[in-house]
């Protein structure tokens, strides 16, 4: 992981993306020493106006194994105020219990995540993780709320993603589902095509124009460990077969946790514990291969 620091008291960072120079078609580490640093960073989200970046940061207890009890996972926010980027700050609701896989809604007003925190009226943490949500209230977030049935069950629900057409995608043990949010409620979940979205396909995200879908998988063949795969929406509105994103993105390291910038111009993902970004133009060639 990157340890170099870019920010000090005499260096105020301004401009989009924490003042970082945008990448081309070769992935580059994002904001070394600010976002990408010691520990493991993933699931980077950006508000629609570009003034706040939220990501997940995980550190392990020194000398311990990578087990849930040894992990410290928080959601970190960096805000731009009066044109200047501030210092990273942990979102307070993510300090307690296990919190994982943050996902910002396209309007920036809801943040979905996975947690084992106790359900309302219960004293103990849950054995199985559920999907929770906080609402933006001015400059702060509301108290976390379990989104309930029919999305959450007594089983495992993980890796939420909220699309521009008000569908909440999430994973269960047997595949990926979505639940349409309409008239103030979530409707019965629909399972995605099992022939395409097989088990061990994880971390779904969809481009802002709702035409490109990316997941990571370690059982579809590839360059080693987890690779990123892409699918395109065809004229019938269906997702096409997954394509390995190739050596433009994937390496012998693990590539996971992809997200798009709000304008769809950049793709962020985690490689070996560090957050990278790359021009989304790398995906154009993959579409032409279909």
C-alpha positions as CSV (number, residue, x, y, z in Angstrom):
1,X,0.0,0.0,0.0
2,X,1.0,3.6,-0.7
3,X,2.6,5.6,2.1
4,X,3.6,8.7,0.3
5,X,1.8,11.8,1.5
6,X,0.7,14.6,-0.8
7,X,-0.9,16.9,1.6
8,X,0.5,19.1,4.3
9,X,-0.4,22.5,6.0
10,X,1.3,24.4,3.3
11,X,-0.3,22.6,0.4
12,X,-4.0,23.2,-0.1
13,X,-5.6,20.9,-2.6
14,X,-8.1,22.4,-4.9
15,X,-10.0,21.3,-8.1
16,X,-12.0,18.2,-9.0
17,X,-10.9,14.8,-7.6
18,X,-8.9,16.2,-4.8
19,X,-6.7,18.1,-7.3
20,X,-5.5,14.9,-8.9
21,X,-4.4,14.9,-12.6
22,X,-7.0,12.7,-14.5
23,X,-5.6,9.4,-15.8
24,X,-5.6,8.1,-19.4
25,X,-6.2,4.5,-20.5
26,X,-3.6,3.2,-18.0
27,X,-4.8,2.8,-14.4
28,X,-3.1,5.0,-11.9
29,X,-3.2,5.1,-8.1
30,X,-5.7,7.6,-6.9
31,X,-4.6,10.3,-4.4
32,X,-1.6,8.5,-2.9
33,X,-1.1,9.4,0.8
34,X,-4.6,11.0,1.0
35,X,-7.1,8.3,-0.1
36,X,-4.7,5.4,-1.0
37,X,-2.5,4.8,1.9
38,X,-1.7,2.2,4.7
39,X,-4.4,-0.5,5.0
40,X,-6.9,-1.4,2.3
41,X,-9.1,1.1,0.6
42,X,-12.1,0.4,-1.7
43,X,-15.6,1.3,-2.9
44,X,-14.9,5.0,-3.7
45,X,-18.0,7.1,-4.2
46,X,-18.3,10.7,-5.4
47,X,-21.3,13.0,-4.8
48,X,-23.0,14.4,-8.0
49,X,-21.5,17.9,-7.5
50,X,-18.0,16.4,-6.9
51,X,-17.6,18.1,-3.5
52,X,-17.4,15.0,-1.4
53,X,-15.6,11.7,-1.8
54,X,-16.5,8.7,0.4
55,X,-14.6,5.4,0.6
56,X,-14.1,2.4,2.7
57,X,-10.9,1.9,4.7
58,X,-9.8,-1.3,6.4
59,X,-6.9,-1.9,8.7
60,X,-5.9,-5.1,10.5
61,X,-4.8,-5.4,14.1
62,X,-1.0,-5.8,13.9
63,X,0.2,-9.4,13.9
64,X,-3.3,-10.8,13.5
65,X,-5.0,-12.8,10.8
66,X,-7.5,-11.4,8.3
67,X,-10.6,-12.4,10.3
68,X,-13.7,-10.2,11.0
69,X,-12.7,-9.7,14.6
70,X,-9.3,-8.4,13.6
71,X,-10.6,-5.9,11.0
72,X,-11.2,-2.2,11.6
73,X,-13.5,-1.0,8.8
74,X,-14.7,2.6,8.6
75,X,-16.2,4.8,5.9
76,X,-14.1,7.9,5.3
77,X,-15.3,11.2,3.9
78,X,-13.2,14.0,2.3
79,X,-15.1,17.2,1.6
80,X,-14.3,20.3,-0.4
81,X,-15.3,23.5,1.4
82,X,-14.9,26.9,-0.2
83,X,-12.9,25.3,-3.0
84,X,-10.4,23.6,-0.7
85,X,-10.3,19.9,0.1
86,X,-10.3,19.1,3.8
87,X,-8.7,16.2,5.7
88,X,-10.2,12.7,5.7
89,X,-12.7,12.1,8.5
90,X,-14.5,8.9,9.6
91,X,-18.3,9.0,9.2
92,X,-19.4,8.6,12.8
93,X,-22.1,6.0,12.2
94,X,-19.5,3.6,10.7
95,X,-17.5,3.4,14.0
96,X,-19.7,0.8,15.7
97,X,-20.3,-2.8,14.7
98,X,-19.3,-4.2,11.3
99,X,-20.0,-1.8,8.4
100,X,-19.0,-2.7,4.8
101,X,-19.5,-2.0,1.1
102,X,-20.8,1.6,1.1
103,X,-22.8,2.7,-2.0
104,X,-24.0,6.2,-2.7
105,X,-27.2,6.8,-4.6
106,X,-26.9,8.7,-7.9
107,X,-28.5,11.8,-6.3
108,X,-26.0,11.7,-3.4
109,X,-28.8,11.7,-0.8
110,X,-28.7,8.1,0.3
111,X,-25.8,5.9,1.4
112,X,-26.4,2.1,1.4
113,X,-24.1,-0.3,3.2
114,X,-23.9,-3.7,4.8
115,X,-23.9,-4.1,8.6
116,X,-24.5,-6.6,11.4
117,X,-25.7,-3.9,13.8
118,X,-28.7,-4.8,16.0
119,X,-32.2,-4.3,14.4
120,X,-34.5,-1.9,16.2
121,X,-35.5,-3.1,19.6
122,X,-32.8,-5.8,19.8
123,X,-29.7,-5.5,22.0
124,X,-27.3,-7.8,20.1
125,X,-25.5,-7.6,16.8
126,X,-27.1,-9.7,14.1
127,X,-25.4,-13.0,13.0
128,X,-26.2,-12.4,9.3
129,X,-25.5,-9.1,7.6
130,X,-28.3,-6.9,6.3
131,X,-28.5,-3.9,4.0
132,X,-28.8,-0.6,5.9
133,X,-29.2,3.0,4.7
134,X,-28.6,6.6,5.9
135,X,-30.2,9.7,4.5
136,X,-28.3,12.9,4.0
137,X,-29.6,15.7,6.3
138,X,-27.8,18.9,5.4
139,X,-24.2,18.4,6.1
140,X,-24.8,15.2,8.2
141,X,-26.2,11.7,7.9
142,X,-29.3,10.3,9.6
143,X,-29.2,7.4,12.0
144,X,-28.8,4.1,10.1
145,X,-32.0,2.4,9.1
146,X,-32.5,-1.3,8.2
147,X,-34.3,-1.3,4.9
148,X,-36.3,-4.3,5.9
149,X,-38.2,-6.8,3.8
150,X,-38.5,-7.8,1.0
151,X,-34.8,-7.1,0.5
152,X,-33.5,-8.3,3.8
153,X,-34.2,-11.8,5.0
154,X,-32.8,-14.1,7.7
155,X,-30.0,-15.0,5.3
156,X,-27.2,-12.9,3.8
157,X,-27.7,-9.7,1.8
158,X,-24.6,-7.8,0.7
159,X,-23.0,-5.5,-1.8
160,X,-25.8,-3.0,-2.4
161,X,-25.8,-0.8,-5.5
162,X,-28.6,1.8,-6.3
163,X,-29.0,2.6,-10.0
164,X,-30.3,5.7,-11.8
165,X,-33.6,3.9,-12.5
166,X,-34.3,3.3,-8.8
167,X,-33.3,-0.4,-8.6
168,X,-31.4,-1.6,-5.6
169,X,-29.1,-4.4,-6.6
170,X,-27.6,-6.7,-4.0
171,X,-26.1,-10.1,-3.5
172,X,-27.4,-13.2,-1.8
173,X,-25.7,-16.6,-1.5
174,X,-27.3,-17.8,-4.7
175,X,-26.8,-14.9,-7.0
176,X,-27.5,-11.2,-7.7
177,X,-30.9,-9.6,-7.3
178,X,-32.6,-6.2,-7.7
179,X,-35.5,-4.7,-6.0
180,X,-37.4,-1.8,-7.7
181,X,-38.0,1.2,-5.3
182,X,-41.3,2.7,-6.3
183,X,-44.2,4.5,-4.5
184,X,-42.1,4.6,-1.3
185,X,-41.3,0.9,-1.0
186,X,-39.1,-1.8,-2.3
187,X,-40.8,-4.4,-4.5
188,X,-40.2,-8.2,-4.5
189,X,-36.6,-8.9,-5.6
190,X,-35.9,-10.2,-9.1
191,X,-32.9,-12.5,-9.7
192,X,-30.6,-11.6,-12.6
193,X,-29.9,-14.1,-15.3
194,X,-28.2,-17.1,-13.7
195,X,-26.5,-18.0,-17.0
196,X,-24.6,-14.7,-16.9
197,X,-24.4,-13.7,-13.3
198,X,-23.2,-17.0,-11.8
199,X,-22.3,-17.5,-8.1
200,X,-19.0,-15.9,-7.1
201,X,-19.9,-12.8,-9.2
202,X,-19.7,-9.9,-6.8
203,X,-19.4,-6.1,-6.4
204,X,-21.9,-5.1,-9.1
205,X,-21.9,-1.5,-10.3
206,X,-23.6,0.2,-13.3
207,X,-22.5,3.3,-15.2
208,X,-24.5,6.5,-14.8
209,X,-26.1,6.1,-18.2
210,X,-27.3,2.6,-17.1
211,X,-25.6,0.9,-20.1
212,X,-22.5,-0.7,-18.7
213,X,-22.3,-3.2,-15.8
214,X,-19.1,-4.3,-14.0
215,X,-18.5,-7.0,-11.5
216,X,-15.6,-8.9,-10.1
217,X,-15.2,-12.7,-10.1
218,X,-12.6,-15.3,-9.4
219,X,-14.2,-18.3,-11.1
220,X,-14.7,-17.2,-14.7
221,X,-11.0,-17.5,-15.7
222,X,-8.7,-14.6,-15.9
223,X,-5.3,-13.2,-14.9
224,X,-5.3,-14.5,-11.3
225,X,-7.4,-14.1,-8.2
226,X,-10.3,-11.6,-8.7
227,X,-10.7,-9.9,-12.1
228,X,-13.1,-7.2,-13.3
229,X,-15.7,-8.2,-15.9
230,X,-17.9,-6.0,-18.0
231,X,-21.4,-6.5,-19.5
232,X,-23.3,-4.2,-21.9
233,X,-27.0,-3.6,-22.1
234,X,-28.3,-4.6,-25.6
235,X,-31.1,-3.1,-27.6
236,X,-33.6,-5.4,-25.8
237,X,-32.6,-4.0,-22.5
238,X,-30.8,-7.2,-21.4
239,X,-27.3,-7.6,-20.1
240,X,-24.9,-9.4,-22.4
241,X,-22.4,-12.1,-21.5
242,X,-19.6,-11.0,-19.2
243,X,-16.3,-10.1,-20.8
244,X,-13.0,-10.1,-18.9
245,X,-11.7,-6.5,-19.0
246,X,-8.3,-7.8,-20.0
247,X,-4.8,-6.7,-19.3
248,X,-5.8,-3.0,-19.7
249,X,-7.3,-3.5,-16.2
250,X,-6.6,-6.9,-14.7
251,X,-3.3,-8.3,-13.4
252,X,-2.2,-11.2,-11.2
253,X,-3.3,-9.1,-8.3
254,X,-7.0,-8.9,-7.2
255,X,-9.1,-6.3,-9.0
256,X,-12.4,-5.6,-7.2
257,X,-14.9,-3.0,-6.1
258,X,-15.4,-1.0,-9.2
259,X,-17.3,2.3,-9.2
260,X,-17.9,5.1,-11.8
261,X,-17.4,8.8,-11.4
262,X,-20.8,10.6,-11.5
263,X,-20.3,11.7,-15.1
264,X,-19.2,8.3,-16.2
265,X,-15.8,9.5,-17.4
266,X,-13.7,7.5,-14.9
267,X,-13.6,4.1,-13.4
268,X,-12.3,3.5,-9.9
269,X,-11.4,0.1,-8.6
270,X,-9.2,-1.6,-6.0
271,X,-6.1,-3.5,-6.9
272,X,-4.1,-5.2,-4.1
273,X,-5.6,-3.0,-1.4
274,X,-5.1,0.3,-3.3
275,X,-7.6,2.4,-5.2
276,X,-6.8,3.0,-8.8
277,X,-8.6,5.1,-11.5
278,X,-8.6,5.0,-15.2
279,X,-10.4,6.7,-18.1
280,X,-13.7,4.9,-18.9
281,X,-12.7,5.1,-22.5
282,X,-10.8,1.8,-22.0
283,X,-14.3,0.2,-22.0
284,X,-15.1,1.4,-25.5
285,X,-12.8,-1.2,-27.2
286,X,-14.4,-4.0,-25.1
287,X,-17.9,-3.0,-26.4
288,X,-16.7,-3.2,-30.0
289,X,-15.5,-6.7,-29.3
290,X,-19.0,-7.8,-28.7
